[in-house]
Amino acid sequence: MRLVYMGTPEFAVPPLSTLAEAGHEIVLVVSRPDRPKGRGLKLVPPPVKVRALELGLEVFQPEKIKLPESVGRIKDARPDAVVVAAYGQILPTTVLDIPALGCYNVHASLLPGYRGAAPINWCIINGETVTGVTIIRMDPGMDTGDMLLKADEPVLPADTAGSLTKRLSSLGAGLIVRALDNLSGLSHEEQDNDKATYAPMLKKETGRIDWTRPAVDIERLVRGLDPWPGAYSERGADRIKIWGAKALPDETSMMPGTVAGSGRDGITVAAGTGALLVTELQGPGGRRMSARDYLAGHKMKTGEGF
């Protein structure tokens, strides 16, 4: 099948690779523009662009997909179908109407739950035990199209957004190939909008820890925001990112956010319910390190507050 593929982050790489391996003719890969990163603000290409170039595919990186020149570039590619996986912009009807066989999205949730930009992160933050991937035929709404295929995936107790993304990406890669190979034989199931939930876009501020919350909720926040944007709290004037944490049932008489103890296993911080054992963290301008290594260079006394 002649395809235009649209995707940007690491999640979208395995579906691209699998479609190419399956023999589909990918005539154009559309991805978001390179962005400055790091202290030097060097332009860094998105993962999908890197993989597309490795495969020898043509790459197009418009700032806005709805502009006439962007729509024209896709139309000129004459695709039979368009496949989208975490592209990062909502497609206008001018794009949706181009391919004769339609546009299909690889969405990382069991729709209609967790429509939106960050389904993997929010399913961990909200404590879901099962998620999955849904293939939909796209319409003008945000993840509202008819469902073609679904597959479940457990959310493991130690999952971060990064580890779960890898499994769901692989799952989605297989599903989209199955869908395209059997388009005429698949039934289209309309979504129940009354059961829809949403997974809004993440911001850096999403990671600010509210220590009055139960420790189990804070642990989920830490896992759900790893690798980006990261959960954080302040220690004096410093912003400390917390990358590893475990909820403890221990109740303390200390105010939430107060250090209840520290040692080889980590730093115990009182929460609204229970306590949080911080096992990995990162100071400003530093690297991720174990709590033990952090304590070797930073004194942290019982009673000190975040």
N, C-alpha and C positions, 0 to 999 in steps of 0.2 A: 504494500500500500504506500502511496506517496504521502509523506507526512511533513507538517511543520511542527516542531517541538518547541514548547515554551516552558522554561524553568530557570531557576537562579541558584538556590543553595544546594548544600550537599544532599539533601533529601531527594532532589531531582536528578542526581547523577545515575544511580542504578537503573531507573526506568529508561533513561536515554540509552545507556549501554545495552540493556536487554532488548530494546526495540531494534537497535542496530544489529545485534547478534541474531535476532529472529529473521533478518532479511528485509525489513521494511526500508524503503527508500526515504531517508530523512533529507529533504531538500533544503531545509533552512532551520537553524536553531536560533530562537529569540530569547535573549537573556537581559537582565538589567545591566546598566553601565558599570564599568570598573569604578570602584570607590576608594578614596584615600583611607589608609589605615596605619596604625602604629605612630610612634613618635615622629618619624620622618614624613608622615602623611603620604607615603608612596602609594600610587594607584595599584590596587590589587584586583585582578579579574575574579568574577564569581566562579564557583566550582563547576557549574554547567558549561561555561565558556571554555574552561581549561580542558574538560573532557571532550567537548565537541571538537576542539582543535586537534586533540590527540587522535580523534577518529577521522580527521580530514574533512570535517563538515563546515559549511558556511555559517557564520555567526552574524547576527544583527542585534544591536544593542540600543534601541531607542530610549530616550528619556521618558517619553509618554507614548503609550501604545495607541491612544485614540486619535493622534494627529493623522491627517490625511496621508502624509508621506509614509507613516508607519503602516497604515492599513494597506496602502498601495504596494508596499514591499511584500507583504504577506500574500496579497492577491496575485502578484506577479509570480509567486512560487507555485501557483496552481495546485494546492494540496487537495488530496481526497478527503483528508481529515486533519484536524489539529489536536494535538495532545498537550495538556497543560499539567504541570506538577510544581506547585509552590512558585509560580512565576512572580507574584508580588503586586500585580495590578488586576483590576476587574476588566474583563474584555468587553468592549462596546459591541453593540449589535452589528456594526459594520464589519467587525472581524468574525463574529459568530456566524454570520450569514455567508461567509466565503466558501467553506468546504462543503461539497455536496453531501458528504456522509456525516457531517457535524463536528462539533468540538467536544472533547472528552477530558474530564479532570480526574487526576489521581489525588483524592483527598484523604488526609490522615486522621480520619475518625469514622465512627459508625453513624453516618447521617440518619436522621436530622440532628443528632447531637453534635455539638461543637463545630458549628459553622464558623467560618472566619479565619483569621490570619495565623493563629497560634494554637491549634487543637492539641498538639502533643504536649506542650507546656502546661496547658490548663487542665488536661485530664490528670496529670500527675499532681498538680497543685490541689485539685479538688478531691483527690483520693480515690479516683476510679481504679477498679481492679481489672477491667477489660476495656480495650479499645480496638482499633482495627483500621481498615482502609475501605473506602467506598469509591467505585468508579461511577461517575455520573455523566450524563449528556448535558452539557452546559446550556443554561439559559441566561437572560440578562441579570438575574438576581445573584446574591452572594451565596454560592454553594446550595442553590435551591433546585437544581435540575433533577430530572428523573434518574433513579438509581438503576444501574445495570448489574453490578456485581458487588459483593461484600465479603470480607474475610476478617475473622476475629484475631486478636493478639492479646495475650495477658500482659498486664502491667505488673512487673515484678517489684517486690518490696524495695530493692536497691536500685531500681531504674532511675537514671537521670534522663533529661530530655535528649541528651546526646546518644545514650545507649538505646533508648526506645526509637529514636529517629532512624537508626541504622536498621533495625528489624522491620519497621513499618515501610521503609523505603524499599527494602528487598521484597517484602510482601506485595507492595504496590506495583513493582516492576513485573512480577509474574501476572498479576491481575490485569494490567492494561494490555499485555500481549494476548491473554485469553480473550479479553473483550473484543479487541480488534480482529482476532481470528474468527470470531463468531458473532459479528454484529447483527446479522439478520436473524439469528436464532435466540437472541437475548430478549427477555421481556423487560419492559420499562415500568418501574414501580414509582409512583408519585410519592413524594415526601409528605409526611404529616406535619404541617407547619405548627400545629398546636403542641407538638413535642420537641420543637426546635430549641436548642440552647446555643450559646455563642462563645467564641474564644477570641476575644479582642486582641488587637496588636499589642505586643509587649513594648514597654518603655523602660528606661533605666530606673525610673522611680518605682516601677512594679516590684523591684527587688528590695525595697526598704523593709526591714523586719520590724514588725509590731510585737514586742516582747510580751504584751498582755494576751496574745493569742496562745492557745494550747501548743505545747512543744511539738506534738505530732503535726500540726498545721505548719509550723515553722520548718520542720524537717522536709515536708513536701514542697514548700516554697523553695528551699535550697536545691532540692533535686530537680524541680521543675524548671529552674532558671539556669541550670548548668548545661551547656557552656555559655549561654548569653541570655540576659545581661548580667546574671549573678545576683545572689542575695547579699545584702550588706547591712552593716550597722556602723555607728560612729563610736570611736573611742577617743574622747577628747575632740581634737580638731581633725583627727584622721578618720577616713572612711575605710573600714575593714570589710573585705569581701569574705563571705563564709562559703566554702565549697564542699565541705564534708561535715555532716552532722547526724546525730542519732537521738531520737526522742527517748527520754527516760521517764519512767513512771514516778520517780522520786519527787515528793513534794517538799518544798522548803518554805521557811517563814520569811524569806527575803523578797524584796520587791522584784517584779519582772524586769529582766535586763541586768540583774546584779550577778556578778561572778560568785558562784557558790563554792568553787574549788577548782584546782588545776593540778595536773600531774602528767604522768607518762601517757595516759590514755587520751588526754585532751583537756579541754576547758569546759566546766559545767556552768551553765548560765540558767538562772531561774526564769521560768516562763509563767504565763497566766495559769496554766495547768501543767504540772510536771516540770521537767527541766530538759535542757538541750545540751548534749555533749558535743562540743565543737571539735572536730578531728582534723580539719584542713582549712586553712585560711590564707589570706593574702593582704599584706599591708600596702599602702599607697606607693606606687612605683616599684613594688617588689614582685616576686614570683609566688606562685602557689606553693605552699609548704605545709608539712604536718604541724599540728598544734605543738608537738614536742619541740620541733625545730624553731618554731616561732617563739616559744617560751624561753629558749636558750638565749635569745637576743633581746627579749622584751619582757620585763617583769610585769606580772599581772597578779594583783593581790585579791584575796577573798574580800568581798564587799565592794570592790570596784564596779562601776556600772558601765554598760554599753549605752 
